[in-house]
């Protein structure tokens, strides 16, 4: 995976047309928006307003109504009732084309890139540049515009590159480039930093500040509270389809926002650990593979071992190698004192090593299958052979984990594609618990899930350690890794640069070690 570089120094020529409202005036009003689905009130008389040149944060747990509200604004859903005003003019947005014509652009959390097309084709999809009376696509001009846009953003990316060959973070940047290449009054960003490194996130914030200065109004949705406080002017909180309130960001704090989101008092987001840590269960000696070189460390029973590093540091390549998904060139891995040749994931599974991957949808779940099939997938041999699989046993095993770790699903037959991000993550965890994994590797375990689900994941991690499991956790969120991990390894440029105990670690130390 090539490392994507975004320069902090960012300048952009951006035109905002058609704004007739007064400076700092209201550019968008969504009043008393209601939307119902069969058996569910997704939005119940929700009202928000957005000012020109403002960043409005929208917070809420999965299922709070954030996505429904945005899809109504984008023309993907039609509201049941309520009114939408843009620049004081009432609009009935019935489809995405009408939304775009109104100056609305949306960057969704679920990437909309088309893998078999090029970077240029993705940026200009649906709005190709044409020439001549026959209106044929002007590939030369379109490629040049894509090159200019990427150069302006200081993104080192070939406009002819096929999207399917890019990393998740590179695809995310293409989505941002696609949105800002158009003339927008209102830009909606739904979890835009979910796949970005800390450096790339800061560069994105530079982009946002530049757009603000040009008068663009931005709705910013994120589960990362630190980002909300860093980039937004006001924040609106939704819960169970209703608006809880809107606050000036500077007048709020994390505890207050979390309590508004979950509807209860949160004493401590991170559970207190009191788990005895015993002998070594995994030892890695001088391990080398594509993406990293000469890595050595140990993992103890009951321990949560954190791994921190910037994008391109080699941390994901390392944990994939521990799981047999990345070919090892040299070195050795010992589990419970036994030297293993983990040449593929099947060997890792047999040795009770499980991996919750970075991209749970692409690598961790069979999306069109039910909860029960996903939970039992890694341990299917215990259900029988071929067509003689016991469906009753499969259901019992799945129901056990649904109940034990609190997966919210109507039934175990529900397709996992319809579950929230937090519940999908629990299904992946349940798969490895069902297989009996004693060493569980979590690559960004709380990426893209809401605060309430994060707290549940943290508690589940502690419960697993109390029962004798050991955890290796990659996290890009410094407060998270410093609060959850017992020890933290730091990687940079494919090498292990530092190791810190929980007491020794600080944000400054971790970042310095990650930039060596």
C-alpha positions as CSV (number, residue, x, y, z in Angstrom):
1,X,0.0,0.0,0.0
2,X,1.6,3.2,-1.0
3,X,1.4,6.0,1.5
4,X,-0.9,8.9,0.6
5,X,0.5,12.3,1.4
6,X,-1.5,15.4,1.9
7,X,0.3,18.6,2.6
8,X,-0.8,20.7,5.5
9,X,-0.2,23.8,3.4
10,X,-3.4,23.8,1.3
11,X,-4.7,26.3,-1.1
12,X,-7.8,25.9,-3.3
13,X,-9.6,28.0,-5.8
14,X,-13.2,27.5,-5.0
15,X,-16.2,29.3,-6.4
16,X,-19.5,29.4,-4.5
17,X,-22.4,30.7,-6.7
18,X,-25.9,31.6,-6.1
19,X,-25.6,32.6,-2.4
20,X,-28.1,35.4,-1.8
21,X,-28.3,35.3,2.0
22,X,-26.5,37.8,4.1
23,X,-23.1,37.1,5.5
24,X,-23.3,34.6,8.4
25,X,-27.0,34.2,7.7
26,X,-29.0,31.0,7.5
27,X,-28.4,29.2,4.2
28,X,-30.2,25.9,5.1
29,X,-33.3,25.2,7.2
30,X,-34.8,21.8,7.7
31,X,-38.0,22.3,9.7
32,X,-40.0,19.6,11.4
33,X,-38.7,16.8,9.2
34,X,-40.5,13.5,9.8
35,X,-39.7,10.2,8.1
36,X,-41.2,6.8,8.9
37,X,-40.4,3.3,7.7
38,X,-42.5,0.2,8.3
39,X,-42.7,-0.1,12.1
40,X,-40.0,2.6,12.7
41,X,-40.1,6.4,13.1
42,X,-36.7,7.3,11.8
43,X,-37.1,11.1,12.3
44,X,-39.7,12.8,14.5
45,X,-40.1,16.5,13.8
46,X,-36.4,17.2,13.6
47,X,-35.3,20.8,12.8
48,X,-31.8,22.0,12.1
49,X,-30.3,25.2,10.6
50,X,-27.0,25.9,9.0
51,X,-25.2,29.2,8.5
52,X,-23.1,30.3,5.6
53,X,-19.4,29.5,6.3
54,X,-20.3,27.4,9.3
55,X,-19.4,23.8,10.3
56,X,-22.3,22.2,12.1
57,X,-21.6,18.9,13.8
58,X,-24.3,16.2,14.0
59,X,-23.9,13.6,16.7
60,X,-25.9,10.6,17.6
61,X,-25.6,6.8,18.1
62,X,-26.2,4.5,15.2
63,X,-29.9,4.5,14.6
64,X,-30.4,8.1,15.9
65,X,-31.5,9.4,12.5
66,X,-28.4,11.1,11.2
67,X,-28.2,9.1,8.0
68,X,-31.9,9.4,7.3
69,X,-31.7,13.2,7.8
70,X,-28.8,13.5,5.4
71,X,-30.4,11.2,2.8
72,X,-33.5,13.4,2.8
73,X,-31.3,16.5,2.2
74,X,-29.5,14.6,-0.6
75,X,-32.7,13.5,-2.3
76,X,-32.2,9.7,-1.6
77,X,-35.3,9.7,0.7
78,X,-38.4,11.7,0.4
79,X,-39.6,13.2,3.7
80,X,-43.1,12.4,5.0
81,X,-43.6,15.9,6.3
82,X,-41.7,19.1,7.1
83,X,-40.0,21.8,5.0
84,X,-36.6,22.5,3.5
85,X,-35.4,26.0,2.8
86,X,-32.2,26.9,0.9
87,X,-31.3,30.6,0.9
88,X,-34.8,31.4,2.2
89,X,-36.4,29.6,-0.7
90,X,-38.5,26.5,-0.1
91,X,-37.4,23.4,-1.9
92,X,-39.0,20.0,-2.5
93,X,-36.0,17.8,-3.0
94,X,-37.3,14.6,-4.7
95,X,-34.1,13.1,-6.1
96,X,-30.3,13.4,-6.0
97,X,-30.2,15.5,-9.2
98,X,-32.4,18.2,-7.6
99,X,-30.2,18.2,-4.5
100,X,-27.1,18.7,-6.6
101,X,-28.8,21.4,-8.6
102,X,-29.5,23.2,-5.3
103,X,-25.8,23.2,-4.5
104,X,-25.8,20.2,-2.1
105,X,-22.9,17.7,-2.2
106,X,-22.6,14.7,0.1
107,X,-19.6,12.5,1.0
108,X,-21.0,9.3,2.4
109,X,-19.3,7.1,5.0
110,X,-19.9,4.2,2.7
111,X,-17.7,5.0,-0.3
112,X,-19.4,5.4,-3.6
113,X,-16.3,4.9,-5.8
114,X,-16.5,2.5,-8.7
115,X,-13.6,0.1,-8.5
116,X,-13.2,-0.7,-12.2
117,X,-13.0,3.0,-13.2
118,X,-10.1,5.4,-13.1
119,X,-9.5,8.2,-10.6
120,X,-10.5,10.7,-13.3
121,X,-13.7,8.8,-14.2
122,X,-14.7,8.6,-10.6
123,X,-14.1,12.4,-9.9
124,X,-16.3,13.4,-12.9
125,X,-18.8,10.5,-12.9
126,X,-22.2,11.8,-14.1
127,X,-20.7,15.2,-15.0
128,X,-18.2,14.4,-17.7
129,X,-16.7,17.2,-19.7
130,X,-17.8,16.9,-23.3
131,X,-16.9,18.6,-26.6
132,X,-18.2,19.2,-30.1
133,X,-21.8,18.9,-31.5
134,X,-21.8,15.2,-30.8
135,X,-20.9,15.9,-27.2
136,X,-18.2,13.2,-26.9
137,X,-16.2,13.0,-23.7
138,X,-13.2,15.3,-23.7
139,X,-10.8,12.9,-22.0
140,X,-7.8,15.2,-22.3
141,X,-9.4,18.1,-20.7
142,X,-11.0,16.0,-18.0
143,X,-7.7,14.3,-17.1
144,X,-6.0,17.7,-16.9
145,X,-8.7,19.0,-14.6
146,X,-8.3,15.9,-12.4
147,X,-4.5,16.4,-12.3
148,X,-4.9,20.1,-11.4
149,X,-7.4,19.3,-8.6
150,X,-5.1,16.6,-7.1
151,X,-2.1,18.8,-7.4
152,X,-3.9,21.7,-5.7
153,X,-4.7,19.3,-2.9
154,X,-1.1,18.1,-2.9
155,X,-2.2,14.5,-3.4
156,X,0.4,12.3,-5.1
157,X,-2.0,10.1,-7.1
158,X,-2.1,9.1,-10.8
159,X,-5.4,10.3,-12.4
160,X,-5.2,7.2,-14.6
161,X,-5.0,4.8,-11.6
162,X,-7.8,2.2,-11.2
163,X,-9.8,2.8,-8.1
164,X,-9.9,-0.8,-7.2
165,X,-6.1,-0.8,-6.8
166,X,-6.2,2.0,-4.2
167,X,-6.2,1.9,-0.4
168,X,-9.3,2.8,1.6
169,X,-7.8,6.2,2.6
170,X,-7.0,7.0,-1.1
171,X,-10.6,6.1,-2.1
172,X,-11.8,8.4,0.7
173,X,-9.7,11.3,-0.7
174,X,-11.1,10.7,-4.2
175,X,-14.6,11.1,-2.7
176,X,-13.6,14.4,-1.1
177,X,-12.0,15.5,-4.4
178,X,-15.2,14.6,-6.2
179,X,-17.3,16.7,-3.9
180,X,-15.1,19.8,-3.8
181,X,-14.5,19.8,-7.6
182,X,-18.2,20.9,-8.0
183,X,-19.7,24.2,-7.1
184,X,-21.3,23.6,-3.7
185,X,-23.1,25.8,-1.2
186,X,-23.7,23.0,1.3
187,X,-21.2,20.2,1.8
188,X,-22.1,17.2,3.9
189,X,-19.3,15.0,5.3
190,X,-20.3,11.7,6.9
191,X,-17.4,10.2,8.8
192,X,-14.8,11.6,6.4
193,X,-11.8,10.7,8.5
194,X,-12.8,7.1,9.3
195,X,-10.0,5.8,7.0
196,X,-7.5,8.7,7.3
197,X,-4.4,8.9,9.4
198,X,-3.8,11.7,11.9
199,X,-1.7,13.6,9.4
200,X,-4.3,13.3,6.6
201,X,-7.1,14.3,9.1
202,X,-5.3,17.5,9.9
203,X,-4.9,18.2,6.1
204,X,-8.6,17.6,5.7
205,X,-9.3,20.1,8.4
206,X,-7.2,22.6,6.5
207,X,-9.4,22.0,3.5
208,X,-12.5,22.5,5.6
209,X,-11.3,25.8,6.9
210,X,-10.5,27.0,3.4
211,X,-14.0,26.0,2.3
212,X,-15.5,27.9,5.3
213,X,-13.6,31.0,4.3
214,X,-15.1,30.7,0.8
215,X,-18.6,30.7,2.3
216,X,-19.3,27.0,2.0
217,X,-21.6,25.7,4.8
218,X,-20.6,22.2,6.1
219,X,-22.5,19.5,7.9
220,X,-19.9,17.3,9.7
221,X,-20.9,13.9,11.0
222,X,-18.4,12.0,13.2
223,X,-18.3,9.6,16.1
224,X,-14.9,11.1,17.1
225,X,-15.6,13.7,19.7
226,X,-12.1,15.2,19.5
227,X,-12.8,16.1,15.9
228,X,-16.2,17.7,16.7
229,X,-14.4,20.0,19.2
230,X,-11.6,20.8,16.8
231,X,-13.5,21.6,13.6
232,X,-17.2,22.5,14.4
233,X,-18.9,25.8,15.4
234,X,-22.1,24.2,16.7
235,X,-23.2,20.7,17.3
236,X,-26.7,19.1,17.1
237,X,-27.4,15.9,18.9
238,X,-30.0,13.3,17.8
239,X,-31.3,10.4,19.8
240,X,-33.9,7.8,18.7
241,X,-35.0,9.9,15.7
242,X,-35.5,13.1,17.8
243,X,-33.5,16.3,18.2
244,X,-32.1,16.5,21.7
245,X,-30.6,19.9,21.4
246,X,-28.1,22.2,19.7
247,X,-25.1,23.7,21.5
248,X,-22.2,26.0,20.7
249,X,-19.3,23.7,20.5
250,X,-17.2,25.9,22.8
251,X,-19.9,25.8,25.5
252,X,-20.0,22.0,25.7
253,X,-17.7,19.2,26.7
254,X,-17.4,15.5,26.0
255,X,-19.4,14.2,29.0
256,X,-22.3,16.5,28.2
257,X,-22.4,15.4,24.5
258,X,-22.1,11.7,25.4
259,X,-24.9,12.0,27.9
260,X,-27.1,13.7,25.4
261,X,-26.4,11.0,22.8
262,X,-27.0,7.9,25.0
263,X,-29.6,9.4,27.3
264,X,-27.9,8.4,30.5
265,X,-25.1,9.6,32.8
266,X,-21.7,8.3,31.6
267,X,-19.3,8.2,34.6
268,X,-16.3,6.9,32.6
269,X,-16.1,6.1,29.0
270,X,-13.2,3.7,29.5
271,X,-13.7,0.8,31.9
272,X,-11.2,0.4,34.8
273,X,-9.1,-2.7,34.3
274,X,-8.2,-5.0,37.2
275,X,-7.1,-8.1,35.3
276,X,-4.1,-10.2,36.3
277,X,-1.6,-10.5,33.5
278,X,0.2,-13.8,33.5
279,X,2.8,-15.6,31.3
280,X,3.6,-15.1,27.7
281,X,1.1,-16.6,25.2
282,X,2.6,-15.2,22.0
283,X,6.2,-14.4,21.1
284,X,7.2,-12.7,17.9
285,X,10.9,-13.0,17.0
286,X,12.6,-10.9,14.3
287,X,9.6,-11.1,12.0
288,X,9.9,-9.7,8.5
289,X,7.3,-9.5,5.7
290,X,6.1,-7.0,3.1
291,X,5.5,-3.7,4.9
292,X,7.7,-4.3,8.0
293,X,11.1,-5.5,9.0
294,X,12.7,-7.3,12.0
295,X,9.8,-7.0,14.5
296,X,10.0,-8.6,18.0
297,X,7.6,-8.5,20.9
298,X,5.6,-10.6,23.3
299,X,2.0,-10.8,24.4
300,X,0.9,-12.0,27.8
301,X,-2.2,-13.7,29.0
302,X,-5.0,-11.3,30.0
303,X,-3.1,-8.4,28.4
304,X,-4.3,-5.7,25.9
305,X,-1.3,-4.8,23.8
306,X,-1.8,-1.7,21.7
307,X,0.0,-0.9,18.4
308,X,0.1,2.7,17.3
309,X,1.5,4.2,14.1
310,X,0.6,6.5,11.2
311,X,-0.6,5.3,7.9
312,X,2.1,3.3,6.1
313,X,3.9,2.4,9.4
314,X,3.4,-1.3,8.7
315,X,1.0,-2.1,11.6
316,X,-1.8,-3.6,9.5
317,X,0.8,-5.7,7.5
318,X,2.1,-6.9,10.8
319,X,-1.2,-8.1,12.3
320,X,-2.1,-9.7,8.9
321,X,1.1,-11.7,9.1
322,X,0.3,-12.9,12.6
323,X,-3.0,-14.2,11.1
324,X,-1.4,-15.8,8.1
325,X,-2.9,-13.3,5.6
326,X,0.5,-11.8,4.7
327,X,3.4,-14.1,3.7
328,X,6.2,-14.1,6.3
329,X,9.7,-13.8,4.8
330,X,11.7,-14.5,7.9
331,X,11.5,-14.7,11.7
332,X,9.2,-16.9,13.9
333,X,6.0,-16.8,15.8
334,X,5.5,-18.9,19.0
335,X,2.1,-19.5,20.6
336,X,2.2,-20.9,24.1
337,X,5.8,-21.8,23.6
338,X,5.2,-23.7,20.3
339,X,6.8,-22.5,17.1
340,X,4.2,-22.2,14.4
341,X,4.2,-21.9,10.6
342,X,1.2,-19.6,10.2
343,X,1.1,-19.9,6.4
344,X,-2.6,-19.1,6.0
345,X,-5.6,-18.0,8.1
346,X,-6.8,-21.6,8.6
347,X,-3.6,-22.4,10.5
348,X,-4.2,-19.3,12.7
349,X,-7.8,-20.3,13.4
350,X,-6.6,-23.8,14.4
351,X,-4.2,-22.2,16.8
352,X,-7.0,-20.1,18.3
353,X,-5.8,-16.8,16.8
354,X,-8.6,-14.5,15.4
355,X,-8.5,-11.3,13.5
356,X,-11.1,-8.5,13.4
357,X,-10.0,-6.7,10.3
358,X,-9.8,-3.0,9.5
359,X,-12.5,-3.2,6.8
360,X,-15.1,-5.5,8.5
361,X,-17.5,-5.4,5.5
362,X,-15.0,-6.4,2.9
363,X,-12.8,-8.8,5.0
364,X,-14.8,-9.8,8.1
365,X,-18.4,-10.4,7.1
366,X,-20.5,-12.2,4.5
367,X,-22.9,-9.3,4.1
368,X,-25.7,-11.1,2.4
369,X,-25.7,-13.9,4.9
370,X,-27.5,-13.9,8.2
371,X,-26.1,-13.3,11.7
372,X,-26.1,-17.0,12.5
373,X,-24.1,-18.0,9.4
374,X,-21.5,-15.3,10.1
375,X,-21.1,-16.2,13.8
376,X,-20.5,-19.9,13.0
377,X,-18.5,-19.4,9.9
378,X,-15.0,-19.9,11.4
379,X,-16.2,-23.0,13.4
380,X,-18.5,-24.6,10.8
381,X,-16.9,-28.0,11.1
382,X,-18.5,-28.4,14.5
383,X,-22.0,-28.2,12.9
384,X,-21.5,-31.2,10.7
385,X,-20.3,-31.9,7.1
386,X,-21.5,-30.8,3.7
387,X,-25.3,-30.8,3.5
388,X,-25.5,-32.4,7.0
389,X,-25.0,-29.2,8.9
390,X,-27.2,-29.0,12.0
391,X,-29.3,-25.8,11.5
392,X,-30.7,-26.2,15.0
393,X,-27.2,-26.2,16.5
394,X,-26.2,-23.3,14.3
395,X,-29.1,-21.3,15.6
396,X,-28.4,-22.2,19.3
397,X,-24.8,-21.2,19.0
398,X,-25.6,-17.9,17.3
399,X,-28.4,-17.1,19.8
400,X,-26.0,-17.7,22.7
401,X,-23.5,-15.0,21.4
402,X,-26.3,-12.6,20.5
403,X,-27.5,-12.8,24.1
404,X,-24.0,-12.9,25.7
405,X,-22.4,-9.9,24.0
406,X,-25.6,-7.9,23.3
407,X,-25.9,-8.0,19.5
408,X,-29.0,-6.0,18.6
409,X,-30.8,-7.8,15.8
410,X,-34.4,-8.8,15.3
411,X,-33.5,-12.4,14.8
412,X,-30.3,-14.4,14.1
413,X,-31.6,-14.8,10.5
414,X,-31.2,-11.1,9.9
415,X,-28.7,-10.2,7.1
416,X,-25.7,-8.5,8.7
417,X,-25.7,-5.9,6.0
418,X,-28.8,-4.3,7.7
419,X,-27.1,-4.0,11.2
420,X,-25.5,-0.9,12.6
421,X,-21.7,-0.7,12.5
422,X,-21.3,-1.5,16.2
423,X,-23.5,-4.6,15.9
424,X,-21.6,-5.7,12.8
425,X,-18.4,-5.4,14.8
426,X,-19.9,-7.5,17.5
427,X,-20.8,-10.2,15.0
428,X,-17.2,-10.4,13.8
429,X,-16.1,-10.7,17.4
430,X,-18.7,-13.4,18.1
431,X,-17.3,-15.4,15.2
432,X,-13.9,-15.6,16.8
433,X,-15.4,-16.2,20.3
434,X,-17.4,-19.1,18.9
435,X,-14.2,-20.5,17.3
436,X,-12.6,-20.5,20.8
437,X,-9.9,-17.9,19.9
438,X,-7.6,-17.1,22.8
439,X,-5.6,-14.4,21.0
440,X,-7.8,-11.8,19.3
441,X,-6.3,-9.2,17.0
442,X,-8.4,-6.1,16.7
443,X,-7.6,-3.7,13.9
444,X,-9.3,-0.3,14.6
445,X,-12.1,-2.1,16.6
446,X,-14.2,1.1,17.1
447,X,-13.7,2.6,13.6
448,X,-17.0,4.1,12.3
449,X,-19.2,3.1,15.3
450,X,-21.0,5.4,17.8
451,X,-20.0,6.3,21.3
452,X,-22.5,3.9,23.0
453,X,-21.2,1.0,20.9
454,X,-17.6,2.0,21.6
455,X,-18.2,1.7,25.4
456,X,-19.8,-1.7,24.9
457,X,-16.8,-2.9,22.8
458,X,-14.4,-1.6,25.5
459,X,-16.3,-3.5,28.2
460,X,-16.4,-6.7,26.0
461,X,-12.6,-6.5,25.6
462,X,-12.1,-6.3,29.4
463,X,-14.5,-9.2,29.9
464,X,-12.5,-11.3,27.4
465,X,-9.3,-10.6,29.2
466,X,-10.9,-11.5,32.5
467,X,-11.8,-14.9,31.0
468,X,-8.2,-15.5,30.0
469,X,-8.0,-14.2,26.4
470,X,-5.3,-11.8,25.2
471,X,-5.8,-8.9,22.8
472,X,-3.6,-7.1,20.3
473,X,-5.3,-3.8,19.3
474,X,-4.4,-1.4,16.6
475,X,-5.9,2.1,17.1
476,X,-5.3,5.5,15.6
477,X,-7.2,7.3,18.4
478,X,-4.7,8.3,21.0
479,X,-7.1,8.7,23.9
480,X,-8.5,5.2,23.2
481,X,-5.2,3.4,22.9
482,X,-3.8,5.2,26.0
483,X,-6.8,4.3,28.1
484,X,-7.4,0.8,26.9
485,X,-4.0,-0.8,26.3
486,X,-1.7,-2.1,29.1
487,X,1.4,-1.6,26.9
488,X,1.8,0.3,23.6
489,X,4.1,-0.6,20.8
490,X,4.8,2.2,18.3
491,X,5.7,1.6,14.6
492,X,7.2,3.9,12.0
493,X,8.3,3.0,8.4
494,X,7.9,-0.7,9.0
495,X,9.9,-0.8,12.2
496,X,9.2,-0.9,15.9
497,X,10.5,2.4,17.3
498,X,9.3,2.4,21.0
499,X,7.4,0.6,23.7
500,X,5.6,2.3,26.5
501,X,3.8,1.1,29.6
502,X,0.4,2.6,30.4
503,X,1.9,5.0,32.9
504,X,4.8,6.1,30.6
505,X,2.6,6.8,27.5
506,X,1.6,10.3,26.5
507,X,0.2,11.7,23.2
508,X,3.5,13.7,22.6
509,X,5.7,10.6,23.2
510,X,3.5,8.4,20.9
511,X,3.4,10.9,18.1
512,X,7.1,11.6,18.3
513,X,7.9,7.8,18.2
514,X,5.5,7.4,15.2
515,X,7.3,10.1,13.2
516,X,10.9,8.7,13.6
